[in-house]
Amino acid sequence: MSDWELPPDASIPGLACFRELLVPRILAFESFRQIIEQGPGANAALRDMAALSHKIAGVAAALGYPGTGDHAAAVETTIRHGLAAGENTAEIWRTTMPLLESLLDDMERILDD
Amino acid sequence: MRILAVDDDPVFLEQILAALGALGYHDVVTAHSAEQALGEIARAMPPFDCFLFDIQMPGVSGVELCARLRKLELYRRTPVVMVTAMSGRAFIDGAFAAGATDYITKPLDRFELKARMGMAARLHEEREQLAAFARQNGLSLSAAEMQVDFDAPILIPGVDRAIEIMALENYLLTLGRKSAYSYAALGIHVANAASIYARADAPTFVAMLNDVALAICGGLKTVQVLFAYAGNGNYVGLTRRTISFDQEELEQNINYALSDFKDIYEADRLPLPEVRVGELVRGSVFSLSRPTKILDQAIRAAQPTERMMPKSRLLVG
């Protein structure tokens, strides 16, 4: 969530579900991060991370969090482009990690609302 | 209109349910996976009138789900609107080739959704009218579909890469002007289609269109192309702007492939279809006209009057 974004109207369809899923999704991202940093299974974990980011990117803006949607889209596209270009896992992760940090910061801020 | 919306994200399903409800579409069933969707489709009574499929789902993707749906006779022409994030546009070509009618992007924009659903509702109404016509005349729906007017664009059944003309137009429109620039259109005209239409019954005319579509597919087998039958004996294809091919050679190859059917046409006392291929039409990045204009231009380019040199005509009969 970017600083200028105000908490959205709680009655927005899907918002409650989105909020409920924040904690499991943050934990999922952390789990993918561990796998990627350990090495084995890193490519699959990157794909899973891209897929989860894709889901957030597809709904966040309509829930009143356009900045979060942008950050999620950035994580997804960075991973997908990296994998498609045949970049090695370490390189993809190096460019993805700061984007993921921004996304996780956003998700935690939404939790704190 | 009865709708099935499929997405593996429960948040999006809530959003789409609410958005469709706000547009007056309240008969909506949701599924969280392609597998669950196929179960809903098998059990649906009455059948669904429209589908919204997320493209990127784990397991069976929305594109594969669309392809499986199109194999069911009941849903061969039911509107299918694909849903994807902007980052998933790379999957769109495959979705249209699998039989999608249209697509919308996430995050949902209510004006875009309204426009797309309005189009799907119009298609559904046409389908209902056709079903009513079939009932009144004691025909099956597929037989009623065969009651084609000469100028009617129809979906050529069972031909790989052949889609509905409206889907082809939607594809171009949703690409946007900048991306549409990277595409080119190719018109293919059956010069004696009117003569065949006048002498054949409707199923035979559709079978002729099918023969031509298969010959086009064969002629363009190495080219990435989507094409549609636009009515009046005209086909139009969409391919990459950078493609190069020999127009004369393609025309000869298509006509040569059709000559294999000579005996069948003779038996039906019909002339063999005679195909003309137009020049590739590329859009201009500076053009302010609608992106679909290149389809019209390509069709015009394949008409006999547009040709600089007369073509040798195939002898028939």
Interface residues (C-beta under 8 A of the other chain):
Chain A: P13 G14 C17 F18 L21 A51 H54 K55 A57 G58 V59 A60 A61 A62 L63 G69 A73 E76 T77 R80
Chain B: D8 D9 P10 V11 F12 E14 Q15 L17 A18 A19 Q56 P58 A85 M86 S87 G88 K106 P107 L108
